[in-house]
């Protein structure tokens, strides 16, 4: 009964005919497929028992006494087929089966006899591993597939090792062919042509096993077939009947009956001879040798793709040397002289070949450039055609139909994304299975090494005993006989142990080769998985961009006042459908989080109904930017910070140009708390050293004595970061912490006390530093060390001066925008004043806000100026398109929250706007502060004069009223 794992059902391709025939022989243009080419020197790299090919090179002529012609066979020239014993059935009996390897599908088919047409089953070799037991029967080896384990047995040890090496080779060749078809470019194929096996097998594990004569190949088909009843497959009776009927119906002549169905007619003996030589690609002269006729009894080996075969050794007497100019030169078996003229011809041919390769590379580069330009032109033409069709549409109905077509395209892209995700899951499962298999093999290798160590210890002990027996000369005749017998036994055991050691070494080498190949397969699978992940991210980003454009078109149509009522209703319906669709149903590759790590809402909620469409457009843009930049940007910044902070304690950090650049591009979340604490401690070190327990003392004072500003602080607590998870609830513990921090600061700085805006600064410090005392010192550092004086006092002189300075910088950097705003009487200080007071808290998305604060702690208030200018520069074109003062104010209220590309904003702030130094900022701030102080003094003077005049006027009025009363009397 046949073992389990046979062919489940009979595929039509196998049931209708015989096995795939061997490859046909390719003839050269001259018709001589049988001429052999012998190089002047052949370099063999045997890895895993495989020859990687020959490369001819010019070398000095060897001595004629050591010259011999050695024919080398190509790896694929011999058909991998033969009889093996297969263990199967409930009795685990050995059954004689004919095995043959099929190259295209990397499968091993097995038949009952070589003359059968339908196979009994097959073995999938793509994901199979090979091994053999050391203590098993001679010639036994295993093929383990994901479904089952096949136990086979060859005729002897050499046949077993030959089968294992050839199966390893065919599996690797099949894997390389799949990789080359899917990933290698044309240039890589050109480079790797002829050296594929050399690169994939860099280590020599086992020597090459020669082909066992008569046991492997077409010759093995002539071996007698076992006729035992146990050799019949009971599991596949239908196939047995089909094979028997076909063998009875197809009565061949007696000559054919003596042949195997794998026997081929020889075409080499009758091939015409040609004197036209072929110049090799390396421009090395070759020797054309006519082969001897093959014996009629020997089977013909399968043909190679090339029409020339490479042979080792040197030439027979009388062979001719083929030169590049078409002439032939006679040479004897000892020497092959080449005169200077021929050498110059060879050198010139080599130089021309190099020039040809260079020109070919240039042509290839030009073709790629032309291809890229052609693709860009096609994209531009498609975009132009789409715009023309949209504008040329006769009615709004056609335009709406075009929009629906765009929505259908977006749906198709989502389906493709889902399909790629399923493929990714399949590859991940396959990779995990291979990892588990590799771990099992590693455990097996470790166990074998331990056994080998134990054997070596036993050998050392036995060697010591043998040496002691030989060194003892004093013994009787009986003892000498006993010692002689003991010595013979020890010698036999020693020889046996040596044989075991050699067997273990051979098995270890084989397992090493298996582990190496499995590792390469795992690496290739990992690279494919990474490429699929990148492709999925790119497709998802493209999907988000397309849907964002679609929603933008709907928004423009909504704002169009020329549409009819029916058209407006249709547009409104489309917008409602788009808003009701859940964003998580669209983006399936990575789920979208509603809040970030600090509790900030990623997509802001707009109270106005018309702004909800803008909210979804912004969410799609944020998702697209995150997908396109997550691998390139965030990982590189994290790697640079890890390298900078590696091995340093928080006290070892110091200001440097490298740290300044890193802070400008943002601190990763993993290191932000640590770096902020260091920067705050650096700014407030002197104050902390004088008052080490200042925060605890101030908290105790707040509990015992009420502060005048405590009521205002209590009112502002519930207005702080209302969209943040940690402050949205009235019972949140973060509100109590914020209350204590603000009261402590009010007691610490009586000049400022409490000012609206400090609650937002302290709240952000609490979210990042996660400690009340650290947040308190962070607020002290901002108000007393980073911001100018009188920034949060009752007069707000510092804030007013900065607004005037900002208007001057804006007029210099953005003259067009300033002119546009002045035309419609728009005062930007109404918007920017709050930016400067709270350092953009609740004005920017959380990821951009935290990057602004990272640079703000290091460089001070000039960072606020730079980012404020960058915000207007980022949206300058959009503001210039608005021609109404009310709409401009409405746009300026929320436009900062629509910015998604933090890298672009940072680049504008620190590079594109020709940044200004801190010295220039201080000078302008001092000038405007003096002017404000002068204006304030003038105002106070006017107030005093007005007050005195009012007092005098009141006195005169009282005197007049008194005089009138006297007159009445």
Beta strands, then each sheet from edge to edge (+ up, - down):
strand 1: 36-38
strand 2: 46-47
strand 3: 50-51
strand 4: 70-71
strand 5: 81-88
strand 6: 93-102
strand 7: 107-111
strand 8: 121-124
strand 9: 129-131
strand 10: 140-144
strand 11: 149-153
strand 12: 286-289
strand 13: 309-312
strand 14: 320-322
strand 15: 328-330
sheet 1: 4+ 13- 1- 12+ 14- 15+
sheet 2: 2+ 3-
sheet 3: 8+ 7- 6+ 5- 11+ 10- 9+
end
